[in-house]
Amino acid sequence: MSTSLEKTQGAPQIVQIKRSPQNQPYPPPIINIKAAEDCFVVDCYGRKIPFPALYKERKAILVFVRHFLCYTCREYVEDLAKIPQKYLEDAGVRLIVIGQSSHDHIQPFCALTGYTHEIYIDPTRKIYKSLQMKQGETFHQAVRSPHVKSSTLTGIFKSMWNAMKSPAFDFQGDPGQQGGALIIGPGDKLHFGHLDLNRLDHAPINLLLKLAGVKTVDFTNKAEIIDI
């Protein structure tokens, strides 16, 4: 469920555009970034950081994932890890992953995925809820993520195996919570939003990079930039 910017008075808002295999319109939810301006994220050391600080000074790509043991999110973040830091620095863009587990799980997740960019957690899911990210899954309306390599059966076994190896034997977040992706900043200017319908409905990484003005990687032969 992707969205494009709509000019309105007051808080920046975006409304949904068509995105489904049948190209059918969905009801137009409104994402108001100001609804989360009083929220905090937490880093791997347990320190609280105001959510707006992530995009106040620079444009940022914010990727909200499901629980850290979700195989589709893990494979998606593995591809995010392939983005060179230099590409982000050249474009003046931050890449930030936000999860919804304990901060104790951040470093193991980064070790599992090879992800070295910025990552925080929203342990109470207050940001997820404020931005109206979906609870539960809608299987028949979404396009499968191009970044998921495992089959459903193989992926579930991988998730279960990693859960068994976890000291807490948990899924490191609410399995019913869906994620999404935003391009925002500087300030509270919202350029693009995508709310996942289910675990397979990730925004294509190269789309996010193009819209943020960052070189694309791995999935195309040519690096393209679209400034917004």
C-alpha positions as CSV (number, residue, x, y, z in Angstrom):
1,M,0.0,0.0,0.0
2,S,2.0,3.0,-1.2
3,T,1.2,6.6,-1.0
4,S,2.1,9.9,-2.7
5,L,2.3,13.4,-1.3
6,E,-0.8,15.5,-1.1
7,K,-0.7,19.2,-0.4
8,T,-3.0,20.1,2.5
9,Q,-3.1,22.8,5.1
10,G,-1.5,22.0,8.5
11,A,0.5,18.8,9.0
12,P,2.1,17.1,6.0
13,Q,-0.1,14.2,4.9
14,I,0.0,11.6,2.2
15,V,-2.8,9.7,0.7
16,Q,-2.8,6.2,-0.8
17,I,-2.4,5.5,-4.5
18,K,-3.4,2.4,-6.4
19,R,-1.2,-0.6,-5.8
20,S,-2.5,-4.2,-6.3
21,P,-2.2,-7.0,-8.8
22,Q,-5.6,-5.9,-10.2
23,N,-4.8,-2.2,-9.8
24,Q,-7.9,-1.7,-7.7
25,P,-8.1,1.4,-5.5
26,Y,-8.0,1.0,-1.8
27,P,-9.6,3.3,0.8
28,P,-7.3,6.3,1.1
29,P,-5.8,6.3,4.7
30,I,-4.0,9.4,5.7
31,I,-0.5,9.2,7.3
32,N,0.2,12.2,9.5
33,I,3.8,12.2,10.6
34,K,3.1,14.7,13.3
35,A,1.1,12.1,15.2
36,A,4.4,10.4,16.1
37,E,6.4,13.6,16.9
38,D,6.3,12.9,20.7
39,C,7.5,9.3,20.3
40,F,10.9,7.9,21.0
41,V,13.1,5.2,19.5
42,V,15.7,3.3,21.5
43,D,19.3,2.4,20.3
44,C,21.2,-0.8,21.0
45,Y,22.4,0.7,24.3
46,G,18.9,1.4,25.6
47,R,19.1,5.1,25.1
48,K,16.0,7.0,24.1
49,I,16.1,9.3,21.0
50,P,13.2,11.5,20.0
51,F,11.7,10.1,16.8
52,P,11.8,13.5,14.9
53,A,15.6,13.6,15.5
54,L,15.9,10.9,12.9
55,Y,14.8,13.2,10.0
56,K,15.1,16.7,11.4
57,E,18.4,17.7,9.7
58,R,18.5,15.3,6.7
59,K,16.3,13.4,4.4
60,A,15.9,9.8,5.8
61,I,14.6,6.5,4.5
62,L,12.8,4.9,7.5
63,V,12.1,1.1,7.1
64,F,9.8,-0.3,9.8
65,V,10.1,-4.1,10.1
66,R,8.0,-6.8,11.8
67,H,9.6,-8.9,14.5
68,F,13.3,-9.5,14.1
69,L,12.9,-13.2,13.5
70,C,10.5,-12.8,10.6
71,Y,12.3,-14.4,7.6
72,T,10.9,-11.9,5.1
73,C,12.1,-8.9,7.1
74,R,15.5,-10.6,7.6
75,E,16.0,-11.1,3.9
76,Y,14.8,-7.6,3.1
77,V,17.3,-6.1,5.6
78,E,20.0,-8.4,4.1
79,D,19.4,-6.5,0.9
80,L,19.4,-3.1,2.7
81,A,22.8,-4.1,4.0
82,K,24.1,-4.2,0.5
83,I,23.7,-0.4,0.0
84,P,27.1,1.2,0.2
85,Q,27.4,3.9,2.9
86,K,29.1,6.1,0.4
87,Y,25.9,6.2,-1.8
88,L,23.9,7.4,1.2
89,E,26.6,10.0,2.2
90,D,26.9,11.3,-1.4
91,A,23.1,11.9,-1.4
92,G,23.0,13.2,2.1
93,V,20.4,10.6,3.1
94,R,20.1,8.5,6.3
95,L,19.0,4.9,6.0
96,I,17.3,3.7,9.3
97,V,15.7,0.4,10.2
98,I,13.2,0.5,13.1
99,G,12.0,-2.7,14.8
100,Q,9.6,-3.4,17.6
101,S,11.5,-5.7,20.0
102,S,13.8,-5.2,22.9
103,H,17.0,-3.2,22.2
104,D,19.0,-6.4,23.4
105,H,18.0,-8.0,20.0
106,I,19.5,-5.2,17.8
107,Q,23.1,-6.4,17.7
108,P,22.2,-10.1,17.1
109,F,19.9,-9.0,14.3
110,C,22.6,-6.9,12.7
111,A,25.1,-9.8,13.0
112,L,22.5,-12.2,11.3
113,T,21.8,-9.8,8.4
114,G,25.1,-8.1,7.9
115,Y,23.3,-4.7,8.4
116,T,25.7,-1.9,9.4
117,H,23.5,1.2,8.9
118,E,21.4,2.9,11.6
119,I,18.9,0.8,13.5
120,Y,16.6,1.5,16.4
121,I,13.6,-0.1,18.1
122,D,10.1,1.1,19.1
123,P,9.5,-1.4,21.9
124,T,6.0,-0.1,22.7
125,R,5.0,0.1,19.0
126,K,3.7,3.6,19.7
127,I,5.1,4.9,16.4
128,Y,3.7,2.0,14.5
129,K,0.3,2.7,16.0
130,S,0.5,6.5,15.6
131,L,1.3,6.0,11.9
132,Q,-1.6,3.5,11.6
133,M,0.6,0.6,10.4
134,K,-1.5,-2.5,10.0
135,Q,-2.1,-5.2,12.6
136,G,-2.8,-8.5,11.0
137,E,-2.2,-9.6,7.4
138,T,-4.1,-9.2,4.1
139,F,-2.8,-11.9,1.8
140,H,-4.8,-11.4,-1.4
141,Q,-4.1,-7.7,-2.1
142,A,-0.3,-7.3,-2.0
143,V,2.5,-7.8,-4.5
144,R,5.2,-10.1,-3.3
145,S,8.5,-8.5,-2.2
146,P,11.2,-8.9,-4.8
147,H,13.7,-9.2,-1.9
148,V,12.2,-12.4,-0.3
149,K,14.2,-15.4,-1.5
150,S,12.9,-18.2,0.7
151,S,9.6,-20.1,0.2
152,T,7.0,-19.7,2.9
153,L,7.7,-23.2,4.4
154,T,11.5,-22.7,4.3
155,G,11.2,-19.3,5.8
156,I,9.0,-20.4,8.7
157,F,11.4,-23.1,9.6
158,K,14.3,-20.6,9.6
159,S,12.3,-18.3,11.8
160,M,11.5,-21.1,14.2
161,W,15.1,-22.2,14.3
162,N,16.3,-18.7,15.1
163,A,13.6,-18.4,17.8
164,M,14.8,-21.6,19.4
165,K,18.4,-20.3,19.4
166,S,17.2,-17.0,21.0
167,P,17.9,-16.9,24.8
168,A,14.3,-15.7,25.4
169,F,12.8,-18.1,22.9
170,D,10.5,-15.4,21.5
171,F,9.8,-13.8,18.1
172,Q,11.4,-10.5,19.2
173,G,8.3,-8.5,18.5
174,D,4.5,-8.8,17.8
175,P,4.1,-11.3,14.9
176,G,0.9,-9.6,13.9
177,Q,2.4,-6.1,13.5
178,Q,3.1,-5.1,9.9
179,G,5.7,-2.5,8.9
180,G,6.2,0.0,6.2
181,A,8.6,2.5,4.7
182,L,8.8,6.3,4.7
183,I,10.9,8.9,3.0
184,I,10.9,12.0,5.2
185,G,12.9,15.2,5.9
186,P,14.5,17.5,6.3
187,G,12.0,18.5,9.0
188,D,8.6,16.8,8.8
189,K,8.3,17.0,5.0
190,L,7.0,13.6,4.0
191,H,7.9,12.6,0.5
192,F,6.7,9.0,0.2
193,G,5.0,6.4,2.4
194,H,4.3,2.7,2.1
195,L,2.3,0.6,4.6
196,D,2.8,-3.1,4.3
197,L,-0.3,-5.2,3.9
198,N,1.5,-8.4,4.9
199,R,4.9,-9.9,5.4
200,L,5.6,-10.0,1.7
201,D,4.5,-6.5,0.8
202,H,7.8,-4.5,1.2
203,A,8.5,-1.4,-0.9
204,P,11.1,-2.3,-3.5
205,I,14.5,-1.0,-2.2
206,N,15.5,0.5,-5.5
207,L,12.2,2.5,-5.6
208,L,13.1,3.9,-2.2
209,L,16.6,4.8,-3.3
210,K,15.5,6.4,-6.5
211,L,12.8,8.5,-4.8
212,A,15.3,9.6,-2.1
213,G,17.9,10.6,-4.7
214,V,20.3,7.7,-3.9
215,K,22.1,5.5,-6.4
216,T,20.4,2.1,-6.9
217,V,22.4,-1.1,-6.2
218,D,22.4,-4.7,-7.2
219,F,19.0,-4.9,-8.9
220,T,19.7,-2.8,-12.0
221,N,22.8,-2.3,-14.1
222,K,22.4,1.5,-14.2
223,A,22.5,3.8,-11.2
224,E,19.6,6.2,-11.5
225,I,18.7,9.3,-9.4
226,I,15.4,11.0,-9.0
227,D,15.4,14.1,-6.8
228,I,12.3,15.0,-4.9
